[in-house]
Amino acid sequence: MLTAHVVFATITGNNEDVADIVTEKLEDLGCQVTETEISQTDATDFHHADICVVCPYTYDEGSLPEEGLDFFEDLPDVDLTGKVSGVAGSGDTFYGEYYNTSVDKFTAAFAQAGATVGAPSVKINLEPDQAAITELDAFAEQLVTTAKSLNK
């Protein structure tokens, strides 16, 4: 059985919703999933999962979640070789060029840690609607497909 760990940071609740949607789909696909809030999680916790997911928000003009800075700074130093990573986040297009930049920053941190990109990153505008849920479900399915191909 594949294991997954979904970590989220949220102010409005939207990224917890994103994490819940991804977690539920991963469970439906037969994964054993742990979901935690970023300030309660250490980057090394990803050692215990086949699939590693972060659902961050972007604050103000491209800032990372303050409560997740330690996690973010530690992530590139954790050896995630052989792990599958994915990043999905909710943001607000109001911020223009800074829209959901934390998603890109976490994607780069996973690459530095040696993780395999399991699915293209997903950026959701505000609260997940039905189209976003469909996109997040496809994201989770791709993560599982990638993990299964790695773990053959």
Chimera marker file (.cmm) of the C-alpha trace (Angstrom):
<marker_set name="trace">
<marker id="1" x="0.000" y="0.000" z="0.000" r="1" g="1" b="0" radius="0.5"/>
<marker id="2" x="1.283" y="3.440" z="-0.914" r="1" g="1" b="0" radius="0.5"/>
<marker id="3" x="1.567" y="5.994" z="1.859" r="1" g="1" b="0" radius="0.5"/>
<marker id="4" x="1.095" y="9.727" z="1.464" r="1" g="1" b="0" radius="0.5"/>
<marker id="5" x="1.619" y="12.772" z="3.642" r="1" g="1" b="0" radius="0.5"/>
<marker id="6" x="-0.309" y="15.950" z="2.830" r="1" g="1" b="0" radius="0.5"/>
<marker id="7" x="0.862" y="19.126" z="4.573" r="1" g="1" b="0" radius="0.5"/>
<marker id="8" x="-1.115" y="22.366" z="4.417" r="1" g="1" b="0" radius="0.5"/>
<marker id="9" x="-0.850" y="25.996" z="5.505" r="1" g="1" b="0" radius="0.5"/>
<marker id="10" x="-3.997" y="28.097" z="5.563" r="1" g="1" b="0" radius="0.5"/>
<marker id="11" x="-5.414" y="31.400" z="6.765" r="1" g="1" b="0" radius="0.5"/>
<marker id="12" x="-8.825" y="31.397" z="5.075" r="1" g="1" b="0" radius="0.5"/>
<marker id="13" x="-9.399" y="27.642" z="5.147" r="1" g="1" b="0" radius="0.5"/>
<marker id="14" x="-9.093" y="27.322" z="1.358" r="1" g="1" b="0" radius="0.5"/>
<marker id="15" x="-5.793" y="25.423" z="1.461" r="1" g="1" b="0" radius="0.5"/>
<marker id="16" x="-7.102" y="23.094" z="4.137" r="1" g="1" b="0" radius="0.5"/>
<marker id="17" x="-9.961" y="22.421" z="1.699" r="1" g="1" b="0" radius="0.5"/>
<marker id="18" x="-7.403" y="21.757" z="-1.063" r="1" g="1" b="0" radius="0.5"/>
<marker id="19" x="-5.541" y="19.371" z="1.261" r="1" g="1" b="0" radius="0.5"/>
<marker id="20" x="-8.796" y="17.628" z="2.255" r="1" g="1" b="0" radius="0.5"/>
<marker id="21" x="-9.766" y="17.103" z="-1.406" r="1" g="1" b="0" radius="0.5"/>
<marker id="22" x="-6.334" y="15.674" z="-2.269" r="1" g="1" b="0" radius="0.5"/>
<marker id="23" x="-6.309" y="13.497" z="0.876" r="1" g="1" b="0" radius="0.5"/>
<marker id="24" x="-9.783" y="12.130" z="0.172" r="1" g="1" b="0" radius="0.5"/>
<marker id="25" x="-8.896" y="11.247" z="-3.432" r="1" g="1" b="0" radius="0.5"/>
<marker id="26" x="-5.618" y="9.597" z="-2.376" r="1" g="1" b="0" radius="0.5"/>
<marker id="27" x="-7.563" y="7.517" z="0.166" r="1" g="1" b="0" radius="0.5"/>
<marker id="28" x="-10.114" y="6.590" z="-2.516" r="1" g="1" b="0" radius="0.5"/>
<marker id="29" x="-7.158" y="5.387" z="-4.607" r="1" g="1" b="0" radius="0.5"/>
<marker id="30" x="-6.024" y="3.078" z="-1.796" r="1" g="1" b="0" radius="0.5"/>
<marker id="31" x="-3.315" y="5.159" z="-0.139" r="1" g="1" b="0" radius="0.5"/>
<marker id="32" x="-2.779" y="5.402" z="3.589" r="1" g="1" b="0" radius="0.5"/>
<marker id="33" x="-2.728" y="9.191" z="4.126" r="1" g="1" b="0" radius="0.5"/>
<marker id="34" x="-1.556" y="11.456" z="6.924" r="1" g="1" b="0" radius="0.5"/>
<marker id="35" x="-2.683" y="15.098" z="6.748" r="1" g="1" b="0" radius="0.5"/>
<marker id="36" x="-1.053" y="17.727" z="8.980" r="1" g="1" b="0" radius="0.5"/>
<marker id="37" x="-0.811" y="21.485" z="9.390" r="1" g="1" b="0" radius="0.5"/>
<marker id="38" x="2.602" y="22.851" z="8.377" r="1" g="1" b="0" radius="0.5"/>
<marker id="39" x="3.549" y="24.358" z="11.764" r="1" g="1" b="0" radius="0.5"/>
<marker id="40" x="2.963" y="20.926" z="13.348" r="1" g="1" b="0" radius="0.5"/>
<marker id="41" x="5.109" y="19.101" z="10.788" r="1" g="1" b="0" radius="0.5"/>
<marker id="42" x="8.827" y="18.552" z="10.317" r="1" g="1" b="0" radius="0.5"/>
<marker id="43" x="10.159" y="18.185" z="6.784" r="1" g="1" b="0" radius="0.5"/>
<marker id="44" x="11.755" y="14.862" z="7.797" r="1" g="1" b="0" radius="0.5"/>
<marker id="45" x="8.216" y="13.498" z="8.350" r="1" g="1" b="0" radius="0.5"/>
<marker id="46" x="8.194" y="12.994" z="4.559" r="1" g="1" b="0" radius="0.5"/>
<marker id="47" x="10.688" y="10.128" z="5.055" r="1" g="1" b="0" radius="0.5"/>
<marker id="48" x="7.702" y="7.985" z="6.103" r="1" g="1" b="0" radius="0.5"/>
<marker id="49" x="5.674" y="8.552" z="2.916" r="1" g="1" b="0" radius="0.5"/>
<marker id="50" x="5.851" y="7.468" z="-0.713" r="1" g="1" b="0" radius="0.5"/>
<marker id="51" x="3.922" y="10.569" z="-1.838" r="1" g="1" b="0" radius="0.5"/>
<marker id="52" x="4.717" y="13.990" z="-0.354" r="1" g="1" b="0" radius="0.5"/>
<marker id="53" x="2.293" y="16.881" z="-0.923" r="1" g="1" b="0" radius="0.5"/>
<marker id="54" x="2.340" y="20.508" z="0.227" r="1" g="1" b="0" radius="0.5"/>
<marker id="55" x="-0.696" y="22.814" z="-0.034" r="1" g="1" b="0" radius="0.5"/>
<marker id="56" x="0.624" y="26.313" z="0.806" r="1" g="1" b="0" radius="0.5"/>
<marker id="57" x="-0.871" y="29.766" z="0.608" r="1" g="1" b="0" radius="0.5"/>
<marker id="58" x="1.002" y="32.798" z="-0.676" r="1" g="1" b="0" radius="0.5"/>
<marker id="59" x="0.905" y="35.823" z="1.581" r="1" g="1" b="0" radius="0.5"/>
<marker id="60" x="0.898" y="39.426" z="0.398" r="1" g="1" b="0" radius="0.5"/>
<marker id="61" x="3.452" y="40.004" z="-2.372" r="1" g="1" b="0" radius="0.5"/>
<marker id="62" x="4.770" y="36.485" z="-2.812" r="1" g="1" b="0" radius="0.5"/>
<marker id="63" x="5.663" y="35.671" z="0.791" r="1" g="1" b="0" radius="0.5"/>
<marker id="64" x="5.679" y="32.113" z="2.072" r="1" g="1" b="0" radius="0.5"/>
<marker id="65" x="3.423" y="31.165" z="4.997" r="1" g="1" b="0" radius="0.5"/>
<marker id="66" x="5.210" y="32.538" z="8.064" r="1" g="1" b="0" radius="0.5"/>
<marker id="67" x="4.272" y="29.505" z="10.173" r="1" g="1" b="0" radius="0.5"/>
<marker id="68" x="5.873" y="27.292" z="7.509" r="1" g="1" b="0" radius="0.5"/>
<marker id="69" x="9.217" y="29.043" z="7.079" r="1" g="1" b="0" radius="0.5"/>
<marker id="70" x="11.185" y="26.496" z="9.138" r="1" g="1" b="0" radius="0.5"/>
<marker id="71" x="9.549" y="23.647" z="7.208" r="1" g="1" b="0" radius="0.5"/>
<marker id="72" x="10.330" y="25.345" z="3.884" r="1" g="1" b="0" radius="0.5"/>
<marker id="73" x="13.943" y="26.085" z="4.845" r="1" g="1" b="0" radius="0.5"/>
<marker id="74" x="14.507" y="22.479" z="6.001" r="1" g="1" b="0" radius="0.5"/>
<marker id="75" x="12.842" y="20.814" z="2.994" r="1" g="1" b="0" radius="0.5"/>
<marker id="76" x="15.715" y="21.132" z="0.453" r="1" g="1" b="0" radius="0.5"/>
<marker id="77" x="18.086" y="19.470" z="2.955" r="1" g="1" b="0" radius="0.5"/>
<marker id="78" x="15.893" y="16.372" z="3.412" r="1" g="1" b="0" radius="0.5"/>
<marker id="79" x="16.829" y="13.516" z="1.075" r="1" g="1" b="0" radius="0.5"/>
<marker id="80" x="13.613" y="12.670" z="-0.731" r="1" g="1" b="0" radius="0.5"/>
<marker id="81" x="15.202" y="10.543" z="-3.440" r="1" g="1" b="0" radius="0.5"/>
<marker id="82" x="12.669" y="7.920" z="-4.503" r="1" g="1" b="0" radius="0.5"/>
<marker id="83" x="9.746" y="9.950" z="-3.138" r="1" g="1" b="0" radius="0.5"/>
<marker id="84" x="7.010" y="11.462" z="-5.292" r="1" g="1" b="0" radius="0.5"/>
<marker id="85" x="6.158" y="15.118" z="-4.690" r="1" g="1" b="0" radius="0.5"/>
<marker id="86" x="3.295" y="17.392" z="-5.565" r="1" g="1" b="0" radius="0.5"/>
<marker id="87" x="2.271" y="20.948" z="-4.732" r="1" g="1" b="0" radius="0.5"/>
<marker id="88" x="-1.241" y="22.377" z="-4.940" r="1" g="1" b="0" radius="0.5"/>
<marker id="89" x="-2.347" y="25.677" z="-3.481" r="1" g="1" b="0" radius="0.5"/>
<marker id="90" x="-5.148" y="28.172" z="-3.368" r="1" g="1" b="0" radius="0.5"/>
<marker id="91" x="-4.402" y="31.819" z="-3.978" r="1" g="1" b="0" radius="0.5"/>
<marker id="92" x="-6.029" y="34.998" z="-5.181" r="1" g="1" b="0" radius="0.5"/>
<marker id="93" x="-5.514" y="36.247" z="-8.732" r="1" g="1" b="0" radius="0.5"/>
<marker id="94" x="-5.929" y="39.764" z="-7.276" r="1" g="1" b="0" radius="0.5"/>
<marker id="95" x="-2.192" y="39.573" z="-6.451" r="1" g="1" b="0" radius="0.5"/>
<marker id="96" x="-1.242" y="39.370" z="-10.146" r="1" g="1" b="0" radius="0.5"/>
<marker id="97" x="2.413" y="38.400" z="-10.584" r="1" g="1" b="0" radius="0.5"/>
<marker id="98" x="2.503" y="37.129" z="-6.977" r="1" g="1" b="0" radius="0.5"/>
<marker id="99" x="-0.451" y="34.767" z="-7.526" r="1" g="1" b="0" radius="0.5"/>
<marker id="100" x="0.322" y="31.460" z="-5.812" r="1" g="1" b="0" radius="0.5"/>
<marker id="101" x="4.114" y="31.905" z="-5.965" r="1" g="1" b="0" radius="0.5"/>
<marker id="102" x="4.500" y="29.702" z="-2.864" r="1" g="1" b="0" radius="0.5"/>
<marker id="103" x="3.435" y="26.753" z="-5.049" r="1" g="1" b="0" radius="0.5"/>
<marker id="104" x="6.435" y="27.415" z="-7.317" r="1" g="1" b="0" radius="0.5"/>
<marker id="105" x="8.803" y="27.876" z="-4.366" r="1" g="1" b="0" radius="0.5"/>
<marker id="106" x="7.760" y="24.565" z="-2.773" r="1" g="1" b="0" radius="0.5"/>
<marker id="107" x="8.045" y="22.799" z="-6.138" r="1" g="1" b="0" radius="0.5"/>
<marker id="108" x="11.646" y="24.047" z="-6.391" r="1" g="1" b="0" radius="0.5"/>
<marker id="109" x="12.374" y="22.977" z="-2.782" r="1" g="1" b="0" radius="0.5"/>
<marker id="110" x="11.135" y="19.449" z="-3.543" r="1" g="1" b="0" radius="0.5"/>
<marker id="111" x="13.437" y="19.352" z="-6.592" r="1" g="1" b="0" radius="0.5"/>
<marker id="112" x="16.393" y="20.366" z="-4.410" r="1" g="1" b="0" radius="0.5"/>
<marker id="113" x="15.469" y="17.531" z="-2.031" r="1" g="1" b="0" radius="0.5"/>
<marker id="114" x="15.676" y="15.042" z="-4.904" r="1" g="1" b="0" radius="0.5"/>
<marker id="115" x="11.978" y="14.176" z="-5.065" r="1" g="1" b="0" radius="0.5"/>
<marker id="116" x="10.373" y="13.076" z="-8.320" r="1" g="1" b="0" radius="0.5"/>
<marker id="117" x="7.661" y="15.433" z="-9.557" r="1" g="1" b="0" radius="0.5"/>
<marker id="118" x="4.560" y="13.271" z="-9.447" r="1" g="1" b="0" radius="0.5"/>
<marker id="119" x="2.176" y="15.656" z="-11.195" r="1" g="1" b="0" radius="0.5"/>
<marker id="120" x="2.197" y="19.212" z="-12.509" r="1" g="1" b="0" radius="0.5"/>
<marker id="121" x="1.558" y="21.756" z="-9.757" r="1" g="1" b="0" radius="0.5"/>
<marker id="122" x="-1.995" y="22.997" z="-9.321" r="1" g="1" b="0" radius="0.5"/>
<marker id="123" x="-2.968" y="26.604" z="-8.602" r="1" g="1" b="0" radius="0.5"/>
<marker id="124" x="-6.540" y="27.230" z="-7.497" r="1" g="1" b="0" radius="0.5"/>
<marker id="125" x="-8.118" y="30.691" z="-7.355" r="1" g="1" b="0" radius="0.5"/>
<marker id="126" x="-9.770" y="31.162" z="-3.958" r="1" g="1" b="0" radius="0.5"/>
<marker id="127" x="-12.172" y="28.455" z="-2.687" r="1" g="1" b="0" radius="0.5"/>
<marker id="128" x="-12.084" y="25.194" z="-4.675" r="1" g="1" b="0" radius="0.5"/>
<marker id="129" x="-15.126" y="24.962" z="-6.980" r="1" g="1" b="0" radius="0.5"/>
<marker id="130" x="-16.222" y="21.873" z="-8.931" r="1" g="1" b="0" radius="0.5"/>
<marker id="131" x="-13.676" y="22.515" z="-11.713" r="1" g="1" b="0" radius="0.5"/>
<marker id="132" x="-10.914" y="22.831" z="-9.113" r="1" g="1" b="0" radius="0.5"/>
<marker id="133" x="-12.023" y="19.619" z="-7.401" r="1" g="1" b="0" radius="0.5"/>
<marker id="134" x="-11.839" y="17.800" z="-10.739" r="1" g="1" b="0" radius="0.5"/>
<marker id="135" x="-8.341" y="19.214" z="-11.300" r="1" g="1" b="0" radius="0.5"/>
<marker id="136" x="-7.219" y="18.221" z="-7.788" r="1" g="1" b="0" radius="0.5"/>
<marker id="137" x="-8.614" y="14.706" z="-8.223" r="1" g="1" b="0" radius="0.5"/>
<marker id="138" x="-6.625" y="14.341" z="-11.475" r="1" g="1" b="0" radius="0.5"/>
<marker id="139" x="-3.542" y="15.691" z="-9.625" r="1" g="1" b="0" radius="0.5"/>
<marker id="140" x="-3.936" y="12.989" z="-6.940" r="1" g="1" b="0" radius="0.5"/>
<marker id="141" x="-4.464" y="10.289" z="-9.569" r="1" g="1" b="0" radius="0.5"/>
<marker id="142" x="-1.266" y="11.341" z="-11.358" r="1" g="1" b="0" radius="0.5"/>
<marker id="143" x="0.683" y="11.276" z="-8.069" r="1" g="1" b="0" radius="0.5"/>
<marker id="144" x="-0.429" y="7.684" z="-7.468" r="1" g="1" b="0" radius="0.5"/>
<marker id="145" x="0.355" y="6.656" z="-11.058" r="1" g="1" b="0" radius="0.5"/>
<marker id="146" x="3.850" y="8.131" z="-10.748" r="1" g="1" b="0" radius="0.5"/>
<marker id="147" x="4.430" y="6.518" z="-7.342" r="1" g="1" b="0" radius="0.5"/>
<marker id="148" x="3.342" y="3.110" z="-8.639" r="1" g="1" b="0" radius="0.5"/>
<marker id="149" x="5.706" y="3.381" z="-11.623" r="1" g="1" b="0" radius="0.5"/>
<marker id="150" x="8.596" y="4.323" z="-9.281" r="1" g="1" b="0" radius="0.5"/>
<marker id="151" x="7.868" y="1.524" z="-6.836" r="1" g="1" b="0" radius="0.5"/>
<marker id="152" x="7.716" y="-1.341" z="-9.351" r="1" g="1" b="0" radius="0.5"/>
<link id1="1" id2="2" r="1" g="1" b="0" radius="0.2"/>
<link id1="2" id2="3" r="1" g="1" b="0" radius="0.2"/>
<link id1="3" id2="4" r="1" g="1" b="0" radius="0.2"/>
<link id1="4" id2="5" r="1" g="1" b="0" radius="0.2"/>
<link id1="5" id2="6" r="1" g="1" b="0" radius="0.2"/>
<link id1="6" id2="7" r="1" g="1" b="0" radius="0.2"/>
<link id1="7" id2="8" r="1" g="1" b="0" radius="0.2"/>
<link id1="8" id2="9" r="1" g="1" b="0" radius="0.2"/>
<link id1="9" id2="10" r="1" g="1" b="0" radius="0.2"/>
<link id1="10" id2="11" r="1" g="1" b="0" radius="0.2"/>
<link id1="11" id2="12" r="1" g="1" b="0" radius="0.2"/>
<link id1="12" id2="13" r="1" g="1" b="0" radius="0.2"/>
<link id1="13" id2="14" r="1" g="1" b="0" radius="0.2"/>
<link id1="14" id2="15" r="1" g="1" b="0" radius="0.2"/>
<link id1="15" id2="16" r="1" g="1" b="0" radius="0.2"/>
<link id1="16" id2="17" r="1" g="1" b="0" radius="0.2"/>
<link id1="17" id2="18" r="1" g="1" b="0" radius="0.2"/>
<link id1="18" id2="19" r="1" g="1" b="0" radius="0.2"/>
<link id1="19" id2="20" r="1" g="1" b="0" radius="0.2"/>
<link id1="20" id2="21" r="1" g="1" b="0" radius="0.2"/>
<link id1="21" id2="22" r="1" g="1" b="0" radius="0.2"/>
<link id1="22" id2="23" r="1" g="1" b="0" radius="0.2"/>
<link id1="23" id2="24" r="1" g="1" b="0" radius="0.2"/>
<link id1="24" id2="25" r="1" g="1" b="0" radius="0.2"/>
<link id1="25" id2="26" r="1" g="1" b="0" radius="0.2"/>
<link id1="26" id2="27" r="1" g="1" b="0" radius="0.2"/>
<link id1="27" id2="28" r="1" g="1" b="0" radius="0.2"/>
<link id1="28" id2="29" r="1" g="1" b="0" radius="0.2"/>
<link id1="29" id2="30" r="1" g="1" b="0" radius="0.2"/>
<link id1="30" id2="31" r="1" g="1" b="0" radius="0.2"/>
<link id1="31" id2="32" r="1" g="1" b="0" radius="0.2"/>
<link id1="32" id2="33" r="1" g="1" b="0" radius="0.2"/>
<link id1="33" id2="34" r="1" g="1" b="0" radius="0.2"/>
<link id1="34" id2="35" r="1" g="1" b="0" radius="0.2"/>
<link id1="35" id2="36" r="1" g="1" b="0" radius="0.2"/>
<link id1="36" id2="37" r="1" g="1" b="0" radius="0.2"/>
<link id1="37" id2="38" r="1" g="1" b="0" radius="0.2"/>
<link id1="38" id2="39" r="1" g="1" b="0" radius="0.2"/>
<link id1="39" id2="40" r="1" g="1" b="0" radius="0.2"/>
<link id1="40" id2="41" r="1" g="1" b="0" radius="0.2"/>
<link id1="41" id2="42" r="1" g="1" b="0" radius="0.2"/>
<link id1="42" id2="43" r="1" g="1" b="0" radius="0.2"/>
<link id1="43" id2="44" r="1" g="1" b="0" radius="0.2"/>
<link id1="44" id2="45" r="1" g="1" b="0" radius="0.2"/>
<link id1="45" id2="46" r="1" g="1" b="0" radius="0.2"/>
<link id1="46" id2="47" r="1" g="1" b="0" radius="0.2"/>
<link id1="47" id2="48" r="1" g="1" b="0" radius="0.2"/>
<link id1="48" id2="49" r="1" g="1" b="0" radius="0.2"/>
<link id1="49" id2="50" r="1" g="1" b="0" radius="0.2"/>
<link id1="50" id2="51" r="1" g="1" b="0" radius="0.2"/>
<link id1="51" id2="52" r="1" g="1" b="0" radius="0.2"/>
<link id1="52" id2="53" r="1" g="1" b="0" radius="0.2"/>
<link id1="53" id2="54" r="1" g="1" b="0" radius="0.2"/>
<link id1="54" id2="55" r="1" g="1" b="0" radius="0.2"/>
<link id1="55" id2="56" r="1" g="1" b="0" radius="0.2"/>
<link id1="56" id2="57" r="1" g="1" b="0" radius="0.2"/>
<link id1="57" id2="58" r="1" g="1" b="0" radius="0.2"/>
<link id1="58" id2="59" r="1" g="1" b="0" radius="0.2"/>
<link id1="59" id2="60" r="1" g="1" b="0" radius="0.2"/>
<link id1="60" id2="61" r="1" g="1" b="0" radius="0.2"/>
<link id1="61" id2="62" r="1" g="1" b="0" radius="0.2"/>
<link id1="62" id2="63" r="1" g="1" b="0" radius="0.2"/>
<link id1="63" id2="64" r="1" g="1" b="0" radius="0.2"/>
<link id1="64" id2="65" r="1" g="1" b="0" radius="0.2"/>
<link id1="65" id2="66" r="1" g="1" b="0" radius="0.2"/>
<link id1="66" id2="67" r="1" g="1" b="0" radius="0.2"/>
<link id1="67" id2="68" r="1" g="1" b="0" radius="0.2"/>
<link id1="68" id2="69" r="1" g="1" b="0" radius="0.2"/>
<link id1="69" id2="70" r="1" g="1" b="0" radius="0.2"/>
<link id1="70" id2="71" r="1" g="1" b="0" radius="0.2"/>
<link id1="71" id2="72" r="1" g="1" b="0" radius="0.2"/>
<link id1="72" id2="73" r="1" g="1" b="0" radius="0.2"/>
<link id1="73" id2="74" r="1" g="1" b="0" radius="0.2"/>
<link id1="74" id2="75" r="1" g="1" b="0" radius="0.2"/>
<link id1="75" id2="76" r="1" g="1" b="0" radius="0.2"/>
<link id1="76" id2="77" r="1" g="1" b="0" radius="0.2"/>
<link id1="77" id2="78" r="1" g="1" b="0" radius="0.2"/>
<link id1="78" id2="79" r="1" g="1" b="0" radius="0.2"/>
<link id1="79" id2="80" r="1" g="1" b="0" radius="0.2"/>
<link id1="80" id2="81" r="1" g="1" b="0" radius="0.2"/>
<link id1="81" id2="82" r="1" g="1" b="0" radius="0.2"/>
<link id1="82" id2="83" r="1" g="1" b="0" radius="0.2"/>
<link id1="83" id2="84" r="1" g="1" b="0" radius="0.2"/>
<link id1="84" id2="85" r="1" g="1" b="0" radius="0.2"/>
<link id1="85" id2="86" r="1" g="1" b="0" radius="0.2"/>
<link id1="86" id2="87" r="1" g="1" b="0" radius="0.2"/>
<link id1="87" id2="88" r="1" g="1" b="0" radius="0.2"/>
<link id1="88" id2="89" r="1" g="1" b="0" radius="0.2"/>
<link id1="89" id2="90" r="1" g="1" b="0" radius="0.2"/>
<link id1="90" id2="91" r="1" g="1" b="0" radius="0.2"/>
<link id1="91" id2="92" r="1" g="1" b="0" radius="0.2"/>
<link id1="92" id2="93" r="1" g="1" b="0" radius="0.2"/>
<link id1="93" id2="94" r="1" g="1" b="0" radius="0.2"/>
<link id1="94" id2="95" r="1" g="1" b="0" radius="0.2"/>
<link id1="95" id2="96" r="1" g="1" b="0" radius="0.2"/>
<link id1="96" id2="97" r="1" g="1" b="0" radius="0.2"/>
<link id1="97" id2="98" r="1" g="1" b="0" radius="0.2"/>
<link id1="98" id2="99" r="1" g="1" b="0" radius="0.2"/>
<link id1="99" id2="100" r="1" g="1" b="0" radius="0.2"/>
<link id1="100" id2="101" r="1" g="1" b="0" radius="0.2"/>
<link id1="101" id2="102" r="1" g="1" b="0" radius="0.2"/>
<link id1="102" id2="103" r="1" g="1" b="0" radius="0.2"/>
<link id1="103" id2="104" r="1" g="1" b="0" radius="0.2"/>
<link id1="104" id2="105" r="1" g="1" b="0" radius="0.2"/>
<link id1="105" id2="106" r="1" g="1" b="0" radius="0.2"/>
<link id1="106" id2="107" r="1" g="1" b="0" radius="0.2"/>
<link id1="107" id2="108" r="1" g="1" b="0" radius="0.2"/>
<link id1="108" id2="109" r="1" g="1" b="0" radius="0.2"/>
<link id1="109" id2="110" r="1" g="1" b="0" radius="0.2"/>
<link id1="110" id2="111" r="1" g="1" b="0" radius="0.2"/>
<link id1="111" id2="112" r="1" g="1" b="0" radius="0.2"/>
<link id1="112" id2="113" r="1" g="1" b="0" radius="0.2"/>
<link id1="113" id2="114" r="1" g="1" b="0" radius="0.2"/>
<link id1="114" id2="115" r="1" g="1" b="0" radius="0.2"/>
<link id1="115" id2="116" r="1" g="1" b="0" radius="0.2"/>
<link id1="116" id2="117" r="1" g="1" b="0" radius="0.2"/>
<link id1="117" id2="118" r="1" g="1" b="0" radius="0.2"/>
<link id1="118" id2="119" r="1" g="1" b="0" radius="0.2"/>
<link id1="119" id2="120" r="1" g="1" b="0" radius="0.2"/>
<link id1="120" id2="121" r="1" g="1" b="0" radius="0.2"/>
<link id1="121" id2="122" r="1" g="1" b="0" radius="0.2"/>
<link id1="122" id2="123" r="1" g="1" b="0" radius="0.2"/>
<link id1="123" id2="124" r="1" g="1" b="0" radius="0.2"/>
<link id1="124" id2="125" r="1" g="1" b="0" radius="0.2"/>
<link id1="125" id2="126" r="1" g="1" b="0" radius="0.2"/>
<link id1="126" id2="127" r="1" g="1" b="0" radius="0.2"/>
<link id1="127" id2="128" r="1" g="1" b="0" radius="0.2"/>
<link id1="128" id2="129" r="1" g="1" b="0" radius="0.2"/>
<link id1="129" id2="130" r="1" g="1" b="0" radius="0.2"/>
<link id1="130" id2="131" r="1" g="1" b="0" radius="0.2"/>
<link id1="131" id2="132" r="1" g="1" b="0" radius="0.2"/>
<link id1="132" id2="133" r="1" g="1" b="0" radius="0.2"/>
<link id1="133" id2="134" r="1" g="1" b="0" radius="0.2"/>
<link id1="134" id2="135" r="1" g="1" b="0" radius="0.2"/>
<link id1="135" id2="136" r="1" g="1" b="0" radius="0.2"/>
<link id1="136" id2="137" r="1" g="1" b="0" radius="0.2"/>
<link id1="137" id2="138" r="1" g="1" b="0" radius="0.2"/>
<link id1="138" id2="139" r="1" g="1" b="0" radius="0.2"/>
<link id1="139" id2="140" r="1" g="1" b="0" radius="0.2"/>
<link id1="140" id2="141" r="1" g="1" b="0" radius="0.2"/>
<link id1="141" id2="142" r="1" g="1" b="0" radius="0.2"/>
<link id1="142" id2="143" r="1" g="1" b="0" radius="0.2"/>
<link id1="143" id2="144" r="1" g="1" b="0" radius="0.2"/>
<link id1="144" id2="145" r="1" g="1" b="0" radius="0.2"/>
<link id1="145" id2="146" r="1" g="1" b="0" radius="0.2"/>
<link id1="146" id2="147" r="1" g="1" b="0" radius="0.2"/>
<link id1="147" id2="148" r="1" g="1" b="0" radius="0.2"/>
<link id1="148" id2="149" r="1" g="1" b="0" radius="0.2"/>
<link id1="149" id2="150" r="1" g="1" b="0" radius="0.2"/>
<link id1="150" id2="151" r="1" g="1" b="0" radius="0.2"/>
<link id1="151" id2="152" r="1" g="1" b="0" radius="0.2"/>
</marker_set>
